[in-house]
Amino acid sequence: MSFEDVKIFNRKRFPDGYSKLGSFRPDHRRFDGNWADEISRELLGRSNPVCVRPYKPIRNEAVLFNSFSSLPETNRSKIRSQNGE
């Protein structure tokens, strides 16, 4: 599949709040060469992506996560103040 096989229609960006929200309507070419029906998709984006890979060098093992979410900055500051940090 290449860029010529994908079209994006009606891309919208909603006002920024805590998260960035947008929508778009992708269309893609099928393996038989015909275009698939348009579908509607929403995007929810946040800043500060995090990548963590716990590793035990003694056992030469790594832990893999399917998904990971960090605490939002506002909650992090509340936790710090509760812990006295």
MOPAC internal coordinates of N, CA, C and O (Angstrom, degrees):
PM7 1SCF
backbone

  N    0.0000 0     0.00 0     0.00 0    0    0    0
  C    1.4446 1     0.00 0     0.00 0    1    0    0
  C    1.5275 1   108.24 1     0.00 0    2    1    0
  O    1.2310 1   120.56 1   -41.57 1    3    2    1
  N    1.3197 1   116.53 1   138.43 1    3    2    1
  C    1.4592 1   121.41 1  -179.89 1    5    3    2
  C    1.5279 1   109.39 1  -124.65 1    6    5    3
  O    1.2310 1   120.64 1    -1.68 1    7    6    5
  N    1.3353 1   116.38 1   178.32 1    7    6    5
  C    1.4627 1   120.57 1   179.24 1    9    7    6
  C    1.5274 1   111.63 1   -62.28 1   10    9    7
  O    1.2310 1   119.83 1   151.38 1   11   10    9
  N    1.3300 1   117.92 1   -28.62 1   11   10    9
  C    1.4599 1   121.03 1   178.56 1   13   11   10
  C    1.5229 1   111.88 1   -69.51 1   14   13   11
  O    1.2310 1   120.01 1   162.39 1   15   14   13
  N    1.3323 1   117.59 1   -17.61 1   15   14   13
  C    1.4593 1   122.13 1  -178.24 1   17   15   14
  C    1.5185 1   113.25 1   -92.29 1   18   17   15
  O    1.2310 1   119.93 1  -175.67 1   19   18   17
  N    1.3220 1   117.74 1     4.33 1   19   18   17
  C    1.4662 1   121.45 1  -178.67 1   21   19   18
  C    1.5185 1   108.83 1  -132.61 1   22   21   19
  O    1.2310 1   120.61 1   -43.70 1   23   22   21
  N    1.3243 1   116.43 1   136.30 1   23   22   21
  C    1.4636 1   122.25 1   174.98 1   25   23   22
  C    1.5230 1   108.15 1  -126.86 1   26   25   23
  O    1.2310 1   120.45 1   -37.82 1   27   26   25
  N    1.3196 1   116.75 1   142.18 1   27   26   25
  C    1.4628 1   122.23 1   177.15 1   29   27   26
  C    1.5236 1   107.68 1  -116.51 1   30   29   27
  O    1.2310 1   120.12 1   -55.34 1   31   30   29
  N    1.3348 1   117.37 1   124.66 1   31   30   29
  C    1.4529 1   123.33 1   179.47 1   33   31   30
  C    1.5260 1   110.17 1  -116.71 1   34   33   31
  O    1.2310 1   120.46 1   -25.89 1   35   34   33
  N    1.3104 1   116.72 1   154.11 1   35   34   33
  C    1.4717 1   123.41 1   170.18 1   37   35   34
  C    1.5200 1   113.31 1    52.06 1   38   37   35
  O    1.2310 1   119.94 1  -131.82 1   39   38   37
  N    1.3032 1   117.73 1    48.18 1   39   38   37
  C    1.4654 1   120.51 1   177.28 1   41   39   38
  C    1.5273 1   108.19 1   -72.76 1   42   41   39
  O    1.2310 1   120.18 1   -52.92 1   43   42   41
  N    1.3390 1   117.26 1   127.08 1   43   42   41
  C    1.4641 1   122.48 1  -179.84 1   45   43   42
  C    1.5165 1   109.55 1  -129.11 1   46   45   43
  O    1.2310 1   120.80 1   -33.21 1   47   46   45
  N    1.3052 1   116.08 1   146.79 1   47   46   45
  C    1.4634 1   121.44 1   175.22 1   49   47   46
  C    1.5142 1   107.44 1  -124.25 1   50   49   47
  O    1.2310 1   120.06 1   -55.27 1   51   50   49
  N    1.3115 1   117.49 1   124.73 1   51   50   49
  C    1.4495 1   122.18 1  -178.77 1   53   51   50
  C    1.5241 1   109.22 1   -89.50 1   54   53   51
  O    1.2310 1   119.77 1   -21.27 1   55   54   53
  N    1.3370 1   118.04 1   158.73 1   55   54   53
  C    1.4770 1   119.92 1  -178.19 1   57   55   54
  C    1.5257 1   111.67 1   -54.39 1   58   57   55
  O    1.2310 1   121.49 1   -38.58 1   59   58   57
  N    1.3355 1   114.75 1   141.42 1   59   58   57
  C    1.4645 1   119.98 1  -178.79 1   61   59   58
  C    1.5161 1   110.98 1   -71.98 1   62   61   59
  O    1.2310 1   121.56 1   -44.86 1   63   62   61
  N    1.2948 1   114.62 1   135.14 1   63   62   61
  C    1.4488 1   122.32 1   171.89 1   65   63   62
  C    1.5134 1   106.24 1  -130.08 1   66   65   63
  O    1.2310 1   120.41 1    49.50 1   67   66   65
  N    1.3110 1   116.83 1  -130.50 1   67   66   65
  C    1.4611 1   120.80 1   176.61 1   69   67   66
  C    1.5261 1   109.78 1   -64.71 1   70   69   67
  O    1.2310 1   120.90 1   137.55 1   71   70   69
  N    1.3278 1   115.89 1   -42.45 1   71   70   69
  C    1.4612 1   121.29 1   179.75 1   73   71   70
  C    1.5194 1   109.25 1  -121.67 1   74   73   71
  O    1.2310 1   120.81 1   -19.15 1   75   74   73
  N    1.3059 1   116.05 1   160.85 1   75   74   73
  C    1.4587 1   121.33 1   175.66 1   77   75   74
  C    1.5227 1   107.99 1   -92.78 1   78   77   75
  O    1.2310 1   120.92 1   -52.07 1   79   78   77
  N    1.3149 1   115.84 1   127.93 1   79   78   77
  C    1.4510 1   120.81 1  -178.08 1   81   79   78
  C    1.5166 1   108.93 1  -122.45 1   82   81   79
  O    1.2310 1   120.54 1   -44.11 1   83   82   81
  N    1.3023 1   116.58 1   135.89 1   83   82   81
  C    1.4526 1   121.33 1   178.50 1   85   83   82
  C    1.5101 1   110.09 1  -149.07 1   86   85   83
  O    1.2310 1   121.00 1    -9.31 1   87   86   85
  N    1.3143 1   115.69 1   170.69 1   87   86   85
  C    1.4546 1   119.88 1   176.74 1   89   87   86
  C    1.5217 1   108.71 1  -141.82 1   90   89   87
  O    1.2310 1   120.89 1   -22.15 1   91   90   89
  N    1.3177 1   115.90 1   157.85 1   91   90   89
  C    1.4554 1   121.26 1   176.09 1   93   91   90
  C    1.5240 1   108.73 1  -158.18 1   94   93   91
  O    1.2310 1   121.03 1   -15.06 1   95   94   93
  N    1.3200 1   115.63 1   164.94 1   95   94   93
  C    1.4601 1   121.79 1   179.69 1   97   95   94
  C    1.5256 1   108.44 1  -122.95 1   98   97   95
  O    1.2310 1   119.98 1   -80.98 1   99   98   97
  N    1.3293 1   117.65 1    99.02 1   99   98   97
  C    1.4679 1   119.49 1   179.77 1  101   99   98
  C    1.5327 1   111.75 1   -84.69 1  102  101   99
  O    1.2310 1   121.21 1   -27.57 1  103  102  101
  N    1.2873 1   115.29 1   152.43 1  103  102  101
  C    1.4557 1   123.55 1   173.58 1  105  103  102
  C    1.5285 1   106.17 1  -136.87 1  106  105  103
  O    1.2310 1   119.99 1   -38.57 1  107  106  105
  N    1.3093 1   117.63 1   141.43 1  107  106  105
  C    1.4628 1   119.14 1  -178.70 1  109  107  106
  C    1.5259 1   110.56 1  -139.36 1  110  109  107
  O    1.2310 1   121.79 1   -24.60 1  111  110  109
  N    1.3133 1   114.18 1   155.40 1  111  110  109
  C    1.4595 1   120.85 1   179.06 1  113  111  110
  C    1.5307 1   108.82 1   -82.32 1  114  113  111
  O    1.2310 1   120.97 1   -46.08 1  115  114  113
  N    1.3094 1   115.75 1   133.92 1  115  114  113
  C    1.4616 1   121.10 1   177.79 1  117  115  114
  C    1.5226 1   109.98 1   -79.60 1  118  117  115
  O    1.2310 1   120.80 1    -9.59 1  119  118  117
  N    1.3251 1   116.08 1   170.41 1  119  118  117
  C    1.4618 1   120.89 1   179.91 1  121  119  118
  C    1.5286 1   112.06 1   -63.14 1  122  121  119
  O    1.2310 1   120.53 1   152.64 1  123  122  121
  N    1.3453 1   116.60 1   -27.36 1  123  122  121
  C    1.4702 1   119.04 1   179.19 1  125  123  122
  C    1.5278 1   112.62 1   -81.55 1  126  125  123
  O    1.2310 1   119.64 1   179.62 1  127  126  125
  N    1.3462 1   118.29 1    -0.38 1  127  126  125
  C    1.4563 1   122.63 1   177.24 1  129  127  126
  C    1.5110 1   114.48 1    97.29 1  130  129  127
  O    1.2310 1   119.53 1   164.38 1  131  130  129
  N    1.3320 1   118.50 1   -15.62 1  131  130  129
  C    1.4621 1   121.90 1   177.95 1  133  131  130
  C    1.5218 1   110.44 1   -80.15 1  134  133  131
  O    1.2310 1   121.15 1   -21.74 1  135  134  133
  N    1.3337 1   115.40 1   158.26 1  135  134  133
  C    1.4614 1   119.73 1   178.33 1  137  135  134
  C    1.5201 1   109.80 1   -87.96 1  138  137  135
  O    1.2310 1   120.24 1   -42.19 1  139  138  137
  N    1.3169 1   117.14 1   137.81 1  139  138  137
  C    1.4586 1   122.73 1   176.99 1  141  139  138
  C    1.5256 1   108.98 1   -75.69 1  142  141  139
  O    1.2310 1   120.45 1   -15.09 1  143  142  141
  N    1.3306 1   116.74 1   164.91 1  143  142  141
  C    1.4610 1   120.93 1   176.23 1  145  143  142
  C    1.5213 1   109.77 1   -68.63 1  146  145  143
  O    1.2310 1   121.17 1   -33.07 1  147  146  145
  N    1.3457 1   115.37 1   146.93 1  147  146  145
  C    1.4636 1   119.32 1   176.98 1  149  147  146
  C    1.5225 1   109.52 1   -65.65 1  150  149  147
  O    1.2310 1   121.11 1   -33.59 1  151  150  149
  N    1.3042 1   115.48 1   146.41 1  151  150  149
  C    1.4601 1   122.06 1   174.76 1  153  151  150
  C    1.5183 1   107.92 1  -127.48 1  154  153  151
  O    1.2310 1   120.13 1   -21.23 1  155  154  153
  N    1.3044 1   117.35 1   158.77 1  155  154  153
  C    1.4615 1   121.61 1   179.19 1  157  155  154
  C    1.5233 1   108.79 1  -106.46 1  158  157  155
  O    1.2310 1   120.40 1   -46.68 1  159  158  157
  N    1.3281 1   116.84 1   133.32 1  159  158  157
  C    1.4629 1   122.01 1   179.89 1  161  159  158
  C    1.5180 1   109.76 1  -133.04 1  162  161  159
  O    1.2310 1   120.72 1   -34.66 1  163  162  161
  N    1.3187 1   116.23 1   145.34 1  163  162  161
  C    1.4557 1   122.56 1   175.25 1  165  163  162
  C    1.5193 1   108.81 1  -111.18 1  166  165  163
  O    1.2310 1   120.98 1   -32.52 1  167  166  165
  N    1.3238 1   115.72 1   147.48 1  167  166  165
  C    1.4597 1   121.84 1   177.84 1  169  167  166
  C    1.5131 1   109.15 1  -118.40 1  170  169  167
  O    1.2310 1   120.54 1   -45.61 1  171  170  169
  N    1.3077 1   116.56 1   134.39 1  171  170  169
  C    1.4556 1   122.08 1   174.02 1  173  171  170
  C    1.5117 1   106.95 1  -120.18 1  174  173  171
  O    1.2310 1   120.47 1   -63.60 1  175  174  173
  N    1.3156 1   116.71 1   116.40 1  175  174  173
  C    1.4588 1   120.26 1  -176.66 1  177  175  174
  C    1.5105 1   111.97 1  -121.18 1  178  177  175
  O    1.2310 1   121.09 1   -33.44 1  179  178  177
  N    1.3008 1   115.51 1   146.56 1  179  178  177
  C    1.4633 1   122.56 1   175.31 1  181  179  178
  C    1.5167 1   108.32 1  -129.16 1  182  181  179
  O    1.2310 1   121.18 1   -21.01 1  183  182  181
  N    1.3027 1   115.34 1   158.99 1  183  182  181
  C    1.4604 1   119.15 1   176.57 1  185  183  182
  C    1.5279 1   109.71 1   -87.85 1  186  185  183
  O    1.2310 1   120.70 1    -3.07 1  187  186  185
  N    1.3035 1   116.27 1   176.93 1  187  186  185
  C    1.4646 1   124.26 1   176.54 1  189  187  186
  C    1.5281 1   113.33 1    56.72 1  190  189  187
  O    1.2310 1   119.87 1  -118.25 1  191  190  189
  N    1.3236 1   117.85 1    61.75 1  191  190  189
  C    1.4595 1   118.41 1   175.26 1  193  191  190
  C    1.5271 1   110.56 1   -64.78 1  194  193  191
  O    1.2310 1   121.13 1   -28.62 1  195  194  193
  N    1.3100 1   115.45 1   151.38 1  195  194  193
  C    1.4637 1   121.03 1  -175.62 1  197  195  194
  C    1.5200 1   109.20 1  -126.01 1  198  197  195
  O    1.2310 1   120.80 1   -41.48 1  199  198  197
  N    1.3037 1   116.07 1   138.52 1  199  198  197
  C    1.4566 1   121.03 1   173.51 1  201  199  198
  C    1.5235 1   107.50 1  -127.10 1  202  201  199
  O    1.2310 1   120.59 1   -58.24 1  203  202  201
  N    1.3249 1   116.47 1   121.76 1  203  202  201
  C    1.4634 1   121.77 1  -179.77 1  205  203  202
  C    1.5192 1   107.72 1  -129.66 1  206  205  203
  O    1.2310 1   120.57 1   -49.52 1  207  206  205
  N    1.3069 1   116.52 1   130.48 1  207  206  205
  C    1.4546 1   119.94 1   175.46 1  209  207  206
  C    1.5199 1   108.24 1  -132.03 1  210  209  207
  O    1.2310 1   120.33 1   -87.01 1  211  210  209
  N    1.3409 1   116.97 1    92.99 1  211  210  209
  C    1.4642 1   119.26 1   176.52 1  213  211  210
  C    1.5306 1   110.22 1   -60.93 1  214  213  211
  O    1.2310 1   121.27 1   -42.68 1  215  214  213
  N    1.3268 1   115.17 1   137.32 1  215  214  213
  C    1.4613 1   120.75 1  -175.63 1  217  215  214
  C    1.5199 1   109.36 1  -140.22 1  218  217  215
  O    1.2310 1   120.22 1   -44.58 1  219  218  217
  N    1.3367 1   117.19 1   135.42 1  219  218  217
  C    1.4628 1   123.16 1   175.27 1  221  219  218
  C    1.5202 1   107.77 1  -108.99 1  222  221  219
  O    1.2310 1   120.10 1   -78.09 1  223  222  221
  N    1.3448 1   117.42 1   101.91 1  223  222  221
  C    1.4630 1   118.91 1  -177.26 1  225  223  222
  C    1.5251 1   113.66 1   -63.95 1  226  225  223
  O    1.2310 1   119.92 1   148.77 1  227  226  225
  N    1.3289 1   117.75 1   -31.23 1  227  226  225
  C    1.4701 1   120.15 1  -178.50 1  229  227  226
  C    1.5296 1   110.46 1   -64.35 1  230  229  227
  O    1.2310 1   120.70 1   138.82 1  231  230  229
  N    1.3420 1   116.27 1   -41.18 1  231  230  229
  C    1.4670 1   120.53 1  -179.14 1  233  231  230
  C    1.5293 1   112.32 1   -95.70 1  234  233  231
  O    1.2310 1   120.31 1   175.10 1  235  234  233
  N    1.3408 1   117.02 1    -4.90 1  235  234  233
  C    1.4636 1   122.36 1  -178.22 1  237  235  234
  C    1.5304 1   110.93 1    54.93 1  238  237  235
  O    1.2310 1   121.34 1  -131.60 1  239  238  237
  N    1.3543 1   115.05 1    48.40 1  239  238  237
  C    1.4541 1   121.35 1  -178.82 1  241  239  238
  C    1.5250 1   109.85 1  -125.09 1  242  241  239
  O    1.2310 1   121.16 1   -35.30 1  243  242  241
  N    1.3215 1   115.38 1   144.70 1  243  242  241
  C    1.4628 1   121.74 1   174.33 1  245  243  242
  C    1.5201 1   108.31 1  -124.02 1  246  245  243
  O    1.2310 1   120.77 1   -29.96 1  247  246  245
  N    1.3265 1   116.13 1   150.04 1  247  246  245
  C    1.4558 1   121.90 1   177.08 1  249  247  246
  C    1.5193 1   107.48 1  -103.63 1  250  249  247
  O    1.2310 1   120.17 1   -50.29 1  251  250  249
  N    1.3194 1   117.27 1   129.71 1  251  250  249
  C    1.4545 1   122.01 1   178.75 1  253  251  250
  C    1.5261 1   109.27 1  -110.21 1  254  253  251
  O    1.2310 1   120.63 1   -44.87 1  255  254  253
  N    1.3290 1   116.40 1   135.13 1  255  254  253
  C    1.4567 1   122.43 1   180.00 1  257  255  254
  C    1.5181 1   109.72 1  -107.30 1  258  257  255
  O    1.2310 1   120.89 1   -36.03 1  259  258  257
  N    1.3144 1   115.91 1   143.97 1  259  258  257
  C    1.4530 1   120.27 1   172.49 1  261  259  258
  C    1.5244 1   109.88 1   -74.57 1  262  261  259
  O    1.2310 1   119.87 1   139.71 1  263  262  261
  N    1.3278 1   117.85 1   -40.29 1  263  262  261
  C    1.4633 1   121.98 1   176.24 1  265  263  262
  C    1.5186 1   108.77 1  -150.35 1  266  265  263
  O    1.2310 1   120.96 1   -23.14 1  267  266  265
  N    1.3232 1   115.77 1   156.86 1  267  266  265
  C    1.4603 1   121.56 1  -177.81 1  269  267  266
  C    1.5152 1   107.82 1  -149.46 1  270  269  267
  O    1.2310 1   120.17 1   -46.24 1  271  270  269
  N    1.3109 1   117.28 1   133.76 1  271  270  269
  C    1.4632 1   121.33 1   176.69 1  273  271  270
  C    1.5123 1   108.80 1  -126.64 1  274  273  271
  O    1.2310 1   120.91 1   -48.97 1  275  274  273
  N    1.3220 1   115.87 1   131.03 1  275  274  273
  C    1.4588 1   119.49 1   175.18 1  277  275  274
  C    1.5170 1   108.71 1   -90.44 1  278  277  275
  O    1.2310 1   120.64 1   -15.27 1  279  278  277
  N    1.3117 1   116.39 1   164.73 1  279  278  277
  C    1.4593 1   120.29 1   177.58 1  281  279  278
  C    1.5144 1   110.24 1   -71.13 1  282  281  279
  O    1.2310 1   119.88 1   -38.67 1  283  282  281
  N    1.3339 1   117.84 1   141.33 1  283  282  281
  C    1.4653 1   119.24 1   173.90 1  285  283  282
  C    1.5211 1   110.71 1   -61.73 1  286  285  283
  O    1.2310 1   120.38 1   -25.86 1  287  286  285
  N    1.3035 1   116.88 1   154.14 1  287  286  285
  C    1.4683 1   122.22 1  -176.91 1  289  287  286
  C    1.5223 1   111.78 1   -56.38 1  290  289  287
  O    1.2310 1   119.50 1   140.84 1  291  290  289
  N    1.3309 1   118.56 1   -39.16 1  291  290  289
  C    1.4663 1   120.15 1  -178.72 1  293  291  290
  C    1.5209 1   110.80 1   -64.57 1  294  293  291
  O    1.2310 1   119.85 1   138.16 1  295  294  293
  N    1.3274 1   117.89 1   -41.84 1  295  294  293
  C    1.4602 1   120.20 1   178.98 1  297  295  294
  C    1.5219 1   111.30 1   -69.41 1  298  297  295
  O    1.2310 1   120.24 1   144.93 1  299  298  297
  N    1.3321 1   117.15 1   -35.07 1  299  298  297
  C    1.4566 1   120.68 1   179.01 1  301  299  298
  C    1.5230 1   110.84 1   -60.34 1  302  301  299
  O    1.2310 1   120.38 1   137.44 1  303  302  301
  N    1.3379 1   116.88 1   -42.56 1  303  302  301
  C    1.4629 1   119.28 1  -179.01 1  305  303  302
  C    1.5222 1   110.81 1   -67.38 1  306  305  303
  O    1.2310 1   119.59 1   145.18 1  307  306  305
  N    1.3408 1   118.39 1   -34.82 1  307  306  305
  C    1.4682 1   120.74 1   177.21 1  309  307  306
  C    1.5290 1   110.32 1   -65.79 1  310  309  307
  O    1.2310 1   120.26 1   138.67 1  311  310  309
  N    1.3249 1   117.11 1   -41.33 1  311  310  309
  C    1.4649 1   120.57 1  -179.97 1  313  311  310
  C    1.5219 1   110.26 1   -64.89 1  314  313  311
  O    1.2310 1   120.15 1   138.01 1  315  314  313
  N    1.3308 1   117.32 1   -41.99 1  315  314  313
  C    1.4619 1   120.12 1   178.65 1  317  315  314
  C    1.5194 1   110.86 1   -60.60 1  318  317  315
  O    1.2310 1   120.62 1   136.82 1  319  318  317
  N    1.3434 1   116.41 1   -43.18 1  319  318  317
  C    1.4623 1   118.45 1  -177.62 1  321  319  318
  C    1.5287 1   110.90 1   -68.66 1  322  321  319
  O    1.2310 1   119.60 1   147.04 1  323  322  321
  N    1.3265 1   118.37 1   -32.96 1  323  322  321
  C    1.4574 1   120.95 1   178.21 1  325  323  322
  C    1.5249 1   111.35 1   -70.70 1  326  325  323
  O    1.2310 1   120.39 1   147.49 1  327  326  325
  N    1.3214 1   116.86 1   -32.51 1  327  326  325
  C    1.4616 1   121.02 1   179.71 1  329  327  326
  C    1.5170 1   112.58 1   -85.46 1  330  329  327
  O    1.2310 1   120.29 1   174.85 1  331  330  329
  N    1.3247 1   117.05 1    -5.15 1  331  330  329
  C    1.4565 1   120.35 1   179.88 1  333  331  330
  C    1.5073 1   113.69 1    79.94 1  334  333  331
  O    1.2310 1   119.45 1  -162.94 1  335  334  333
  N    1.3072 1   118.65 1    17.06 1  335  334  333
  C    1.4695 1   121.89 1   179.54 1  337  335  334
  C    1.5000 1   110.60 1   -92.87 1  338  337  335
  O    1.2310 1   120.10 1   180.00 1  339  338  337

